[in-house]
Amino acid sequence: ERGVRFLNSLKMHSLTANLGDTRSIATHPASTTHSKLTSEEQLAIGITPGFIRFSVGLEHKEDIIEDIDQALSKSK
């Protein structure tokens, strides 16, 4: 639940399962890339329900950090 709120609060990061872009991307593996696995299988490989994966792009590091910080604040 907090992970979903966090993702929904991101302003700059694209929400996608597609990695390898020049833009910063955030994804929720449990509901995207690993969604075909059971909860037990996900946990066995370290995918928890609140796990968020980032792929950092070419934006300014201060902008990336600011976006993550504001989303963390809103997800509490």
All heavy atoms as a GROMACS GRO file, in nm:
protein
  586
    1GLU      N    1   0.082  -0.120   0.000
    1GLU     CA    2   0.000   0.000   0.000
    1GLU      C    3   0.086   0.126   0.000
    1GLU      O    4   0.061   0.218  -0.077
    1GLU     CB    5  -0.092  -0.003   0.123
    1GLU     CG    6  -0.195   0.107   0.124
    1GLU     CD    7  -0.287   0.093   0.243
    1GLU    OE1    8  -0.348  -0.013   0.259
    1GLU    OE2    9  -0.294   0.190   0.320
    2ARG      N   10   0.189   0.128   0.085
    2ARG     CA   11   0.278   0.244   0.086
    2ARG      C   12   0.356   0.253  -0.044
    2ARG      O   13   0.382   0.363  -0.094
    2ARG     CB   14   0.375   0.237   0.204
    2ARG     CG   15   0.309   0.267   0.337
    2ARG     CD   16   0.408   0.268   0.449
    2ARG     NE   17   0.500   0.380   0.432
    2ARG     CZ   18   0.616   0.390   0.495
    2ARG    NH1   19   0.657   0.295   0.574
    2ARG    NH2   20   0.694   0.494   0.475
    3GLY      N   21   0.392   0.137  -0.101
    3GLY     CA   22   0.463   0.137  -0.228
    3GLY      C   23   0.381   0.198  -0.339
    3GLY      O   24   0.431   0.274  -0.422
    4VAL      N   25   0.252   0.167  -0.340
    4VAL     CA   26   0.161   0.223  -0.441
    4VAL      C   27   0.149   0.374  -0.422
    4VAL      O   28   0.156   0.450  -0.519
    4VAL     CB   29   0.024   0.154  -0.436
    4VAL    CG1   30  -0.077   0.226  -0.525
    4VAL    CG2   31   0.036   0.008  -0.476
    5ARG      N   32   0.134   0.418  -0.297
    5ARG     CA   33   0.126   0.562  -0.271
    5ARG      C   34   0.255   0.632  -0.314
    5ARG      O   35   0.252   0.741  -0.370
    5ARG     CB   36   0.100   0.589  -0.122
    5ARG     CG   37  -0.045   0.574  -0.082
    5ARG     CD   38  -0.076   0.643   0.051
    5ARG     NE   39   0.014   0.604   0.158
    5ARG     CZ   40  -0.009   0.506   0.245
    5ARG    NH1   41  -0.119   0.434   0.234
    5ARG    NH2   42   0.076   0.479   0.341
    6PHE      N   43   0.368   0.567  -0.286
    6PHE     CA   44   0.496   0.624  -0.325
    6PHE      C   45   0.503   0.639  -0.477
    6PHE      O   46   0.536   0.746  -0.528
    6PHE     CB   47   0.610   0.534  -0.275
    6PHE     CG   48   0.745   0.576  -0.325
    6PHE    CD1   49   0.813   0.680  -0.264
    6PHE    CD2   50   0.805   0.512  -0.432
    6PHE    CE1   51   0.939   0.719  -0.309
    6PHE    CE2   52   0.929   0.550  -0.478
    6PHE     CZ   53   0.996   0.654  -0.416
    7LEU      N   54   0.473   0.532  -0.550
    7LEU     CA   55   0.478   0.539  -0.697
    7LEU      C   56   0.383   0.645  -0.751
    7LEU      O   57   0.417   0.718  -0.843
    7LEU     CB   58   0.444   0.403  -0.757
    7LEU     CG   59   0.554   0.297  -0.746
    7LEU    CD1   60   0.500   0.162  -0.790
    7LEU    CD2   61   0.675   0.335  -0.828
    8ASN      N   62   0.264   0.653  -0.695
    8ASN     CA   63   0.167   0.751  -0.741
    8ASN      C   64   0.209   0.895  -0.709
    8ASN      O   65   0.159   0.988  -0.771
    8ASN     CB   66   0.029   0.723  -0.682
    8ASN     CG   67  -0.034   0.601  -0.744
    8ASN    OD1   68  -0.002   0.562  -0.856
    8ASN    ND2   69  -0.125   0.538  -0.671
    9SER      N   70   0.300   0.911  -0.613
    9SER     CA   71   0.346   1.044  -0.575
    9SER      C   72   0.466   1.092  -0.655
    9SER      O   73   0.500   1.211  -0.650
    9SER     CB   74   0.382   1.046  -0.425
    9SER     OG   75   0.268   1.020  -0.347
   10LEU      N   76   0.531   1.004  -0.727
   10LEU     CA   77   0.645   1.046  -0.809
   10LEU      C   78   0.597   1.139  -0.920
   10LEU      O   79   0.494   1.115  -0.982
   10LEU     CB   80   0.715   0.924  -0.871
   10LEU     CG   81   0.793   0.836  -0.775
   10LEU    CD1   82   0.837   0.708  -0.845
   10LEU    CD2   83   0.914   0.910  -0.719
   11LYS      N   84   0.671   1.245  -0.943
   11LYS     CA   85   0.632   1.342  -1.044
   11LYS      C   86   0.721   1.332  -1.168
   11LYS      O   87   0.674   1.350  -1.279
   11LYS     CB   88   0.641   1.483  -0.988
   11LYS     CG   89   0.544   1.507  -0.874
   11LYS     CD   90   0.560   1.644  -0.816
   11LYS     CE   91   0.462   1.665  -0.702
   11LYS     NZ   92   0.480   1.794  -0.637
   12MET      N   93   0.849   1.304  -1.147
   12MET     CA   94   0.944   1.306  -1.257
   12MET      C   95   0.969   1.167  -1.314
   12MET      O   96   0.988   1.151  -1.434
   12MET     CB   97   1.076   1.366  -1.208
   12MET     CG   98   1.181   1.380  -1.315
   12MET     SD   99   1.335   1.444  -1.249
   12MET     CE  100   1.400   1.296  -1.174
   13HIS      N  101   0.971   1.066  -1.229
   13HIS     CA  102   1.002   0.930  -1.273
   13HIS      C  103   0.888   0.870  -1.354
   13HIS      O  104   0.772   0.884  -1.317
   13HIS     CB  105   1.029   0.840  -1.152
   13HIS     CG  106   1.156   0.870  -1.083
   13HIS    ND1  107   1.171   0.979  -0.999
   13HIS    CD2  108   1.276   0.807  -1.084
   13HIS    CE1  109   1.294   0.980  -0.951
   13HIS    NE2  110   1.360   0.876  -1.002
   14SER      N  111   0.922   0.804  -1.462
   14SER     CA  112   0.822   0.731  -1.540
   14SER      C  113   0.789   0.603  -1.466
   14SER      O  114   0.877   0.540  -1.407
   14SER     CB  115   0.876   0.696  -1.678
   14SER     OG  116   0.905   0.812  -1.751
   15LEU      N  117   0.664   0.563  -1.469
   15LEU     CA  118   0.623   0.438  -1.406
   15LEU      C  119   0.606   0.334  -1.515
   15LEU      O  120   0.511   0.338  -1.593
   15LEU     CB  121   0.491   0.457  -1.330
   15LEU     CG  122   0.491   0.568  -1.227
   15LEU    CD1  123   0.356   0.578  -1.159
   15LEU    CD2  124   0.601   0.547  -1.126
   16THR      N  125   0.701   0.242  -1.522
   16THR     CA  126   0.699   0.145  -1.630
   16THR      C  127   0.782   0.024  -1.592
   16THR      O  128   0.866   0.031  -1.503
   16THR     CB  129   0.753   0.207  -1.761
   16THR    OG1  130   0.748   0.110  -1.864
   16THR    CG2  131   0.895   0.255  -1.747
   17ALA      N  132   0.761  -0.084  -1.659
   17ALA     CA  133   0.844  -0.203  -1.640
   17ALA      C  134   0.958  -0.205  -1.740
   17ALA      O  135   1.043  -0.292  -1.737
   17ALA     CB  136   0.758  -0.328  -1.655
   18ASN      N  137   0.960  -0.109  -1.831
   18ASN     CA  138   1.061  -0.103  -1.935
   18ASN      C  139   1.185  -0.032  -1.883
   18ASN      O  140   1.182   0.087  -1.855
   18ASN     CB  141   1.004  -0.027  -2.057
   18ASN     CG  142   1.106  -0.014  -2.168
   18ASN    OD1  143   1.193  -0.097  -2.182
   18ASN    ND2  144   1.093   0.090  -2.247
   19LEU      N  145   1.293  -0.105  -1.868
   19LEU     CA  146   1.418  -0.044  -1.822
   19LEU      C  147   1.507  -0.015  -1.941
   19LEU      O  148   1.486  -0.067  -2.049
   19LEU     CB  149   1.488  -0.138  -1.724
   19LEU     CG  150   1.406  -0.174  -1.600
   19LEU    CD1  151   1.480  -0.275  -1.516
   19LEU    CD2  152   1.372  -0.052  -1.519
   20GLY      N  153   1.605   0.068  -1.922
   20GLY     CA  154   1.699   0.095  -2.030
   20GLY      C  155   1.668   0.223  -2.106
   20GLY      O  156   1.703   0.238  -2.222
   21ASP      N  157   1.601   0.316  -2.042
   21ASP     CA  158   1.567   0.444  -2.102
   21ASP      C  159   1.668   0.549  -2.054
   21ASP      O  160   1.743   0.525  -1.961
   21ASP     CB  161   1.425   0.483  -2.059
   21ASP     CG  162   1.361   0.585  -2.151
   21ASP    OD1  163   1.433   0.666  -2.212
   21ASP    OD2  164   1.238   0.585  -2.163
   22THR      N  165   1.668   0.666  -2.114
   22THR     CA  166   1.753   0.774  -2.066
   22THR      C  167   1.686   0.850  -1.953
   22THR      O  168   1.749   0.930  -1.886
   22THR     CB  169   1.786   0.872  -2.179
   22THR    OG1  170   1.665   0.927  -2.232
   22THR    CG2  171   1.867   0.805  -2.288
   23ARG      N  172   1.556   0.826  -1.932
   23ARG     CA  173   1.482   0.889  -1.822
   23ARG      C  174   1.485   0.798  -1.700
   23ARG      O  175   1.493   0.677  -1.712
   23ARG     CB  176   1.336   0.912  -1.861
   23ARG     CG  177   1.317   1.002  -1.980
   23ARG     CD  178   1.173   1.001  -2.027
   23ARG     NE  179   1.142   0.866  -2.076
   23ARG     CZ  180   1.021   0.812  -2.074
   23ARG    NH1  181   0.919   0.878  -2.028
   23ARG    NH2  182   1.002   0.691  -2.120
   24SER      N  183   1.473   0.858  -1.582
   24SER     CA  184   1.464   0.778  -1.461
   24SER      C  185   1.330   0.707  -1.458
   24SER      O  186   1.227   0.763  -1.497
   24SER     CB  187   1.477   0.867  -1.337
   24SER     OG  188   1.608   0.916  -1.329
   25ILE      N  189   1.334   0.582  -1.415
   25ILE     CA  190   1.216   0.497  -1.416
   25ILE      C  191   1.200   0.432  -1.280
   25ILE      O  192   1.298   0.394  -1.216
   25ILE     CB  193   1.231   0.387  -1.524
   25ILE    CG1  194   1.235   0.450  -1.663
   25ILE    CG2  195   1.121   0.284  -1.515
   25ILE    CD1  196   1.273   0.353  -1.774
   26ALA      N  197   1.077   0.418  -1.236
   26ALA     CA  198   1.046   0.344  -1.114
   26ALA      C  199   0.943   0.237  -1.151
   26ALA      O  200   0.853   0.262  -1.230
   26ALA     CB  201   0.989   0.437  -1.007
   27THR      N  202   0.960   0.119  -1.092
   27THR     CA  203   0.867   0.012  -1.120
   27THR      C  204   0.841  -0.069  -0.995
   27THR      O  205   0.921  -0.070  -0.901
   27THR     CB  206   0.919  -0.079  -1.234
   27THR    OG1  207   0.816  -0.170  -1.273
   27THR    CG2  208   1.042  -0.155  -1.196
   28HIS      N  209   0.728  -0.135  -0.991
   28HIS     CA  210   0.686  -0.221  -0.880
   28HIS      C  211   0.691  -0.365  -0.931
   28HIS      O  212   0.594  -0.412  -0.991
   28HIS     CB  213   0.544  -0.181  -0.837
   28HIS     CG  214   0.494  -0.258  -0.722
   28HIS    ND1  215   0.386  -0.344  -0.732
   28HIS    CD2  216   0.536  -0.265  -0.593
   28HIS    CE1  217   0.364  -0.399  -0.615
   28HIS    NE2  218   0.454  -0.352  -0.529
   29PRO      N  219   0.803  -0.434  -0.910
   29PRO     CA  220   0.822  -0.568  -0.967
   29PRO      C  221   0.712  -0.668  -0.929
   29PRO      O  222   0.676  -0.754  -1.011
   29PRO     CB  223   0.957  -0.612  -0.912
   29PRO     CG  224   1.030  -0.486  -0.886
   29PRO     CD  225   0.924  -0.389  -0.840
   30ALA      N  226   0.658  -0.660  -0.808
   30ALA     CA  227   0.556  -0.757  -0.765
   30ALA      C  228   0.432  -0.753  -0.854
   30ALA      O  229   0.366  -0.854  -0.873
   30ALA     CB  230   0.519  -0.733  -0.619
   31SER      N  231   0.402  -0.636  -0.909
   31SER     CA  232   0.282  -0.626  -0.993
   31SER      C  233   0.312  -0.611  -1.141
   31SER      O  234   0.221  -0.600  -1.222
   31SER     CB  235   0.195  -0.508  -0.946
   31SER     OG  236   0.263  -0.386  -0.967
   32THR      N  237   0.443  -0.611  -1.177
   32THR     CA  238   0.478  -0.597  -1.318
   32THR      C  239   0.567  -0.713  -1.362
   32THR      O  240   0.519  -0.817  -1.400
   32THR     CB  241   0.547  -0.461  -1.345
   32THR    OG1  242   0.662  -0.447  -1.262
   32THR    CG2  243   0.452  -0.345  -1.322
   33THR      N  244   0.697  -0.695  -1.353
   33THR     CA  245   0.792  -0.791  -1.408
   33THR      C  246   0.788  -0.929  -1.342
   33THR      O  247   0.822  -1.028  -1.406
   33THR     CB  248   0.937  -0.738  -1.398
   33THR    OG1  249   0.965  -0.708  -1.261
   33THR    CG2  250   0.954  -0.614  -1.484
   34HIS      N  251   0.746  -0.938  -1.217
   34HIS     CA  252   0.742  -1.065  -1.145
   34HIS      C  253   0.600  -1.105  -1.104
   34HIS      O  254   0.580  -1.187  -1.014
   34HIS     CB  255   0.833  -1.058  -1.021
   34HIS     CG  256   0.978  -1.046  -1.057
   34HIS    ND1  257   1.034  -0.929  -1.103
   34HIS    CD2  258   1.077  -1.137  -1.054
   34HIS    CE1  259   1.162  -0.948  -1.126
   34HIS    NE2  260   1.192  -1.074  -1.098
   35SER      N  261   0.502  -1.049  -1.170
   35SER     CA  262   0.363  -1.072  -1.130
   35SER      C  263   0.314  -1.214  -1.153
   35SER      O  264   0.216  -1.256  -1.092
   35SER     CB  265   0.270  -0.974  -1.202
   35SER     OG  266   0.274  -0.996  -1.342
   36LYS      N  267   0.382  -1.289  -1.238
   36LYS     CA  268   0.338  -1.427  -1.264
   36LYS      C  269   0.386  -1.525  -1.157
   36LYS      O  270   0.341  -1.638  -1.153
   36LYS     CB  271   0.385  -1.473  -1.402
   36LYS     CG  272   0.315  -1.394  -1.512
   36LYS     CD  273   0.345  -1.448  -1.648
   36LYS     CE  274   0.273  -1.358  -1.748
   36LYS     NZ  275   0.250  -1.417  -1.873
   37LEU      N  276   0.476  -1.478  -1.070
   37LEU     CA  277   0.523  -1.562  -0.960
   37LEU      C  278   0.425  -1.555  -0.844
   37LEU      O  279   0.357  -1.453  -0.825
   37LEU     CB  280   0.661  -1.515  -0.913
   37LEU     CG  281   0.775  -1.517  -1.014
   37LEU    CD1  282   0.902  -1.463  -0.950
   37LEU    CD2  283   0.797  -1.658  -1.066
   38THR      N  284   0.420  -1.660  -0.765
   38THR     CA  285   0.338  -1.657  -0.644
   38THR      C  286   0.404  -1.565  -0.542
   38THR      O  287   0.522  -1.531  -0.554
   38THR     CB  288   0.324  -1.798  -0.582
   38THR    OG1  289   0.453  -1.840  -0.536
   38THR    CG2  290   0.268  -1.898  -0.682
   39SER      N  291   0.329  -1.526  -0.441
   39SER     CA  292   0.385  -1.442  -0.335
   39SER      C  293   0.505  -1.508  -0.270
   39SER      O  294   0.605  -1.443  -0.240
   39SER     CB  295   0.279  -1.412  -0.229
   39SER     OG  296   0.174  -1.339  -0.285
   40GLU      N  297   0.496  -1.639  -0.250
   40GLU     CA  298   0.605  -1.713  -0.188
   40GLU      C  299   0.730  -1.711  -0.278
   40GLU      O  300   0.843  -1.695  -0.231
   40GLU     CB  301   0.563  -1.858  -0.159
   40GLU     CG  302   0.456  -1.871  -0.053
   40GLU     CD  303   0.315  -1.841  -0.104
   40GLU    OE1  304   0.290  -1.844  -0.227
   40GLU    OE2  305   0.228  -1.810  -0.019
   41GLU      N  306   0.710  -1.729  -0.408
   41GLU     CA  307   0.822  -1.727  -0.502
   41GLU      C  308   0.886  -1.588  -0.506
   41GLU      O  309   1.009  -1.575  -0.512
   41GLU     CB  310   0.777  -1.769  -0.642
   41GLU     CG  311   0.739  -1.915  -0.653
   41GLU     CD  312   0.673  -1.950  -0.785
   41GLU    OE1  313   0.598  -1.866  -0.840
   41GLU    OE2  314   0.697  -2.063  -0.832
   42GLN      N  315   0.802  -1.485  -0.504
   42GLN     CA  316   0.855  -1.348  -0.503
   42GLN      C  317   0.939  -1.324  -0.378
   42GLN      O  318   1.051  -1.273  -0.388
   42GLN     CB  319   0.740  -1.247  -0.510
   42GLN     CG  320   0.672  -1.240  -0.643
   42GLN     CD  321   0.558  -1.140  -0.646
   42GLN    OE1  322   0.533  -1.068  -0.548
   42GLN    NE2  323   0.488  -1.134  -0.757
   43LEU      N  324   0.889  -1.363  -0.264
   43LEU     CA  325   0.962  -1.342  -0.139
   43LEU      C  326   1.094  -1.419  -0.139
   43LEU      O  327   1.196  -1.370  -0.088
   43LEU     CB  328   0.877  -1.382  -0.019
   43LEU     CG  329   0.761  -1.288   0.012
   43LEU    CD1  330   0.675  -1.346   0.126
   43LEU    CD2  331   0.810  -1.150   0.048
   44ALA      N  332   1.094  -1.538  -0.196
   44ALA     CA  333   1.215  -1.620  -0.200
   44ALA      C  334   1.328  -1.554  -0.279
   44ALA      O  335   1.446  -1.580  -0.252
   44ALA     CB  336   1.183  -1.757  -0.260
   45ILE      N  337   1.294  -1.468  -0.374
   45ILE     CA  338   1.397  -1.400  -0.453
   45ILE      C  339   1.412  -1.252  -0.414
   45ILE      O  340   1.477  -1.174  -0.483
   45ILE     CB  341   1.371  -1.413  -0.605
   45ILE    CG1  342   1.236  -1.353  -0.646
   45ILE    CG2  343   1.381  -1.558  -0.649
   45ILE    CD1  344   1.216  -1.343  -0.796
   46GLY      N  345   1.351  -1.215  -0.301
   46GLY     CA  346   1.370  -1.081  -0.248
   46GLY      C  347   1.273  -0.975  -0.297
   46GLY      O  348   1.294  -0.857  -0.273
   47ILE      N  349   1.166  -1.016  -0.365
   47ILE     CA  350   1.065  -0.920  -0.411
   47ILE      C  351   0.956  -0.913  -0.305
   47ILE      O  352   0.872  -1.002  -0.294
   47ILE     CB  353   1.005  -0.962  -0.547
   47ILE    CG1  354   1.112  -0.982  -0.653
   47ILE    CG2  355   0.898  -0.861  -0.593
   47ILE    CD1  356   1.187  -0.859  -0.693
   48THR      N  357   0.960  -0.807  -0.225
   48THR     CA  358   0.858  -0.787  -0.123
   48THR      C  359   0.746  -0.701  -0.181
   48THR      O  360   0.765  -0.633  -0.283
   48THR     CB  361   0.919  -0.718   0.001
   48THR    OG1  362   0.971  -0.591  -0.038
   48THR    CG2  363   1.029  -0.804   0.063
   49PRO      N  364   0.629  -0.699  -0.116
   49PRO     CA  365   0.517  -0.621  -0.170
   49PRO      C  366   0.546  -0.472  -0.186
   49PRO      O  367   0.493  -0.407  -0.274
   49PRO     CB  368   0.405  -0.645  -0.069
   49PRO     CG  369   0.438  -0.776  -0.006
   49PRO     CD  370   0.588  -0.781  -0.001
   50GLY      N  371   0.633  -0.417  -0.103
   50GLY     CA  372   0.664  -0.274  -0.110
   50GLY      C  373   0.791  -0.242  -0.185
   50GLY      O  374   0.834  -0.126  -0.188
   51PHE      N  375   0.852  -0.341  -0.248
   51PHE     CA  376   0.979  -0.322  -0.319
   51PHE      C  377   0.959  -0.237  -0.444
   51PHE      O  378   0.871  -0.265  -0.526
   51PHE     CB  379   1.037  -0.459  -0.357
   51PHE     CG  380   1.170  -0.454  -0.424
   51PHE    CD1  381   1.286  -0.435  -0.350
   51PHE    CD2  382   1.182  -0.471  -0.560
   51PHE    CE1  383   1.410  -0.432  -0.411
   51PHE    CE2  384   1.306  -0.468  -0.624
   51PHE     CZ  385   1.420  -0.448  -0.548
   52ILE      N  386   1.040  -0.133  -0.457
   52ILE     CA  387   1.037  -0.045  -0.575
   52ILE      C  388   1.175  -0.052  -0.639
   52ILE      O  389   1.277  -0.040  -0.572
   52ILE     CB  390   1.006   0.102  -0.536
   52ILE    CG1  391   0.878   0.113  -0.456
   52ILE    CG2  392   1.003   0.190  -0.661
   52ILE    CD1  393   0.753   0.075  -0.528
   53ARG      N  394   1.178  -0.069  -0.770
   53ARG     CA  395   1.304  -0.073  -0.843
   53ARG      C  396   1.321   0.057  -0.921
   53ARG      O  397   1.229   0.104  -0.988
   53ARG     CB  398   1.304  -0.190  -0.941
   53ARG     CG  399   1.432  -0.199  -1.020
   53ARG     CD  400   1.433  -0.317  -1.112
   53ARG     NE  401   1.559  -0.320  -1.185
   53ARG     CZ  402   1.587  -0.405  -1.280
   53ARG    NH1  403   1.500  -0.497  -1.314
   53ARG    NH2  404   1.702  -0.400  -1.342
   54PHE      N  405   1.441   0.114  -0.912
   54PHE     CA  406   1.473   0.236  -0.983
   54PHE      C  407   1.578   0.209  -1.089
   54PHE      O  408   1.671   0.132  -1.068
   54PHE     CB  409   1.531   0.343  -0.889
   54PHE     CG  410   1.430   0.406  -0.800
   54PHE    CD1  411   1.411   0.360  -0.672
   54PHE    CD2  412   1.354   0.511  -0.845
   54PHE    CE1  413   1.318   0.417  -0.589
   54PHE    CE2  414   1.260   0.570  -0.764
   54PHE     CZ  415   1.242   0.523  -0.634
   55SER      N  416   1.563   0.275  -1.200
   55SER     CA  417   1.666   0.283  -1.303
   55SER      C  418   1.691   0.432  -1.322
   55SER      O  419   1.602   0.505  -1.367
   55SER     CB  420   1.616   0.219  -1.434
   55SER     OG  421   1.712   0.235  -1.535
   56VAL      N  422   1.809   0.476  -1.281
   56VAL     CA  423   1.839   0.619  -1.282
   56VAL      C  424   1.878   0.664  -1.421
   56VAL      O  425   1.961   0.601  -1.487
   56VAL     CB  426   1.951   0.651  -1.180
   56VAL    CG1  427   1.988   0.798  -1.184
   56VAL    CG2  428   1.907   0.611  -1.040
   57GLY      N  429   1.816   0.772  -1.465
   57GLY     CA  430   1.841   0.825  -1.598
   57GLY      C  431   1.942   0.938  -1.599
   57GLY      O  432   2.028   0.948  -1.511
   58LEU      N  433   1.928   1.025  -1.696
   58LEU     CA  434   2.025   1.132  -1.718
   58LEU      C  435   1.985   1.267  -1.660
   58LEU      O  436   2.053   1.366  -1.682
   58LEU     CB  437   2.049   1.147  -1.869
   58LEU     CG  438   2.102   1.023  -1.941
   58LEU    CD1  439   2.115   1.049  -2.090
   58LEU    CD2  440   2.236   0.979  -1.882
   59GLU      N  441   1.876   1.271  -1.582
   59GLU     CA  442   1.834   1.398  -1.522
   59GLU      C  443   1.938   1.442  -1.419
   59GLU      O  444   2.023   1.365  -1.376
   59GLU     CB  445   1.698   1.382  -1.453
   59GLU     CG  446   1.586   1.338  -1.544
   59GLU     CD  447   1.571   1.187  -1.552
   59GLU    OE1  448   1.654   1.114  -1.497
   59GLU    OE2  449   1.476   1.142  -1.615
   60HIS      N  450   1.926   1.565  -1.374
   60HIS     CA  451   2.014   1.615  -1.268
   60HIS      C  452   1.989   1.537  -1.140
   60HIS      O  453   1.874   1.512  -1.103
   60HIS     CB  454   1.990   1.764  -1.244
   60HIS     CG  455   2.034   1.850  -1.357
   60HIS    ND1  456   2.167   1.881  -1.379
   60HIS    CD2  457   1.964   1.910  -1.455
   60HIS    CE1  458   2.176   1.956  -1.486
   60HIS    NE2  459   2.054   1.975  -1.536
   61LYS      N  460   2.098   1.500  -1.072
   61LYS     CA  461   2.084   1.417  -0.952
   61LYS      C  462   1.999   1.485  -0.845
   61LYS      O  463   1.924   1.418  -0.774
   61LYS     CB  464   2.220   1.378  -0.897
   61LYS     CG  465   2.303   1.491  -0.844
   61LYS     CD  466   2.438   1.442  -0.794
   61LYS     CE  467   2.521   1.560  -0.747
   61LYS     NZ  468   2.653   1.519  -0.702
   62GLU      N  469   2.006   1.617  -0.834
   62GLU     CA  470   1.926   1.687  -0.735
   62GLU      C  471   1.777   1.672  -0.764
   62GLU      O  472   1.696   1.659  -0.673
   62GLU     CB  473   1.963   1.836  -0.730
   62GLU     CG  474   2.104   1.864  -0.680
   62GLU     CD  475   2.210   1.854  -0.790
   62GLU    OE1  476   2.176   1.840  -0.910
   62GLU    OE2  477   2.330   1.857  -0.754
   63ASP      N  478   1.740   1.674  -0.891
   63ASP     CA  479   1.599   1.657  -0.930
   63ASP      C  480   1.551   1.516  -0.898
   63ASP      O  481   1.437   1.497  -0.852
   63ASP     CB  482   1.581   1.685  -1.079
   63ASP     CG  483   1.607   1.830  -1.115
   63ASP    OD1  484   1.594   1.917  -1.027
   63ASP    OD2  485   1.640   1.855  -1.232
   64ILE      N  486   1.635   1.417  -0.922
   64ILE     CA  487   1.599   1.277  -0.893
   64ILE      C  488   1.578   1.260  -0.743
   64ILE      O  489   1.477   1.204  -0.698
   64ILE     CB  490   1.708   1.181  -0.945
   64ILE    CG1  491   1.714   1.187  -1.098
   64ILE    CG2  492   1.682   1.039  -0.897
   64ILE    CD1  493   1.835   1.117  -1.159
   65ILE      N  494   1.673   1.310  -0.664
   65ILE     CA  495   1.664   1.297  -0.518
   65ILE      C  496   1.543   1.371  -0.464
   65ILE      O  497   1.470   1.320  -0.378
   65ILE     CB  498   1.795   1.346  -0.452
   65ILE    CG1  499   1.910   1.251  -0.488
   65ILE    CG2  500   1.779   1.359  -0.302
   65ILE    CD1  501   2.048   1.303  -0.455
   66GLU      N  502   1.518   1.490  -0.515
   66GLU     CA  503   1.402   1.568  -0.470
   66GLU      C  504   1.271   1.495  -0.500
   66GLU      O  505   1.181   1.491  -0.416
   66GLU     CB  506   1.401   1.705  -0.539
   66GLU     CG  507   1.287   1.795  -0.496
   66GLU     CD  508   1.291   1.929  -0.567
   66GLU    OE1  509   1.402   1.985  -0.582
   66GLU    OE2  510   1.184   1.976  -0.610
   67ASP      N  511   1.261   1.435  -0.616
   67ASP     CA  512   1.139   1.361  -0.651
   67ASP      C  513   1.118   1.242  -0.558
   67ASP      O  514   1.008   1.218  -0.509
   67ASP     CB  515   1.146   1.316  -0.797
   67ASP     CG  516   1.013   1.264  -0.849
   67ASP    OD1  517   0.906   1.312  -0.803
   67ASP    OD2  518   1.015   1.176  -0.935
   68ILE      N  519   1.226   1.168  -0.531
   68ILE     CA  520   1.215   1.053  -0.442
   68ILE      C  521   1.180   1.098  -0.300
   68ILE      O  522   1.092   1.039  -0.235
   68ILE     CB  523   1.345   0.972  -0.445
   68ILE    CG1  524   1.363   0.905  -0.582
   68ILE    CG2  525   1.348   0.867  -0.332
   68ILE    CD1  526   1.498   0.842  -0.605
   69ASP      N  527   1.244   1.205  -0.252
   69ASP     CA  528   1.215   1.255  -0.118
   69ASP      C  529   1.070   1.297  -0.100
   69ASP      O  530   1.006   1.263  -0.002
   69ASP     CB  531   1.307   1.373  -0.083
   69ASP     CG  532   1.446   1.332  -0.042
   69ASP    OD1  533   1.466   1.212  -0.009
   69ASP    OD2  534   1.537   1.418  -0.043
   70GLN      N  535   1.017   1.370  -0.199
   70GLN     CA  536   0.879   1.417  -0.184
   70GLN      C  537   0.781   1.300  -0.192
   70GLN      O  538   0.680   1.298  -0.121
   70GLN     CB  539   0.846   1.528  -0.286
   70GLN     CG  540   0.844   1.490  -0.432
   70GLN     CD  541   0.714   1.427  -0.476
   70GLN    OE1  542   0.607   1.451  -0.419
   70GLN    NE2  543   0.722   1.343  -0.579
   71ALA      N  544   0.813   1.199  -0.273
   71ALA     CA  545   0.724   1.082  -0.281
   71ALA      C  546   0.729   1.001  -0.152
   71ALA      O  547   0.627   0.948  -0.106
   71ALA     CB  548   0.763   0.996  -0.401
   72LEU      N  549   0.848   0.989  -0.092
   72LEU     CA  550   0.858   0.919   0.037
   72LEU      C  551   0.776   0.990   0.143
   72LEU      O  552   0.708   0.925   0.222
   72LEU     CB  553   1.005   0.910   0.080
   72LEU     CG  554   1.090   0.804   0.010
   72LEU    CD1  555   1.237   0.822   0.045
   72LEU    CD2  556   1.043   0.664   0.045
   73SER      N  557   0.782   1.122   0.146
   73SER     CA  558   0.704   1.198   0.244
   73SER      C  559   0.555   1.175   0.227
   73SER      O  560   0.482   1.159   0.326
   73SER     CB  561   0.735   1.347   0.231
   73SER     OG  562   0.867   1.373   0.268
   74LYS      N  563   0.509   1.171   0.104
   74LYS     CA  564   0.366   1.152   0.077
   74LYS      C  565   0.320   1.009   0.099
   74LYS      O  566   0.201   0.985   0.115
   74LYS     CB  567   0.334   1.195  -0.067
   74LYS     CG  568   0.343   1.343  -0.088
   74LYS     CD  569   0.308   1.380  -0.230
   74LYS     CE  570   0.316   1.529  -0.252
   74LYS     NZ  571   0.290   1.565  -0.392
   75SER      N  572   0.412   0.913   0.101
   75SER     CA  573   0.371   0.774   0.113
   75SER      C  574   0.363   0.725   0.258
   75SER      O  575   0.327   0.612   0.281
   75SER     CB  576   0.467   0.683   0.033
   75SER     OG  577   0.596   0.682   0.092
   76LYS      N  578   0.397   0.810   0.352
   76LYS     CA  579   0.394   0.769   0.494
   76LYS      C  580   0.254   0.754   0.545
   76LYS      O  581   0.162   0.814   0.503
   76LYS     CB  582   0.470   0.870   0.578
   76LYS     CG  583   0.619   0.866   0.550
   76LYS     CD  584   0.691   0.963   0.636
   76LYS     CE  585   0.839   0.961   0.603
   76LYS     NZ  586   0.915   1.058   0.676
   0.00000   0.00000   0.00000
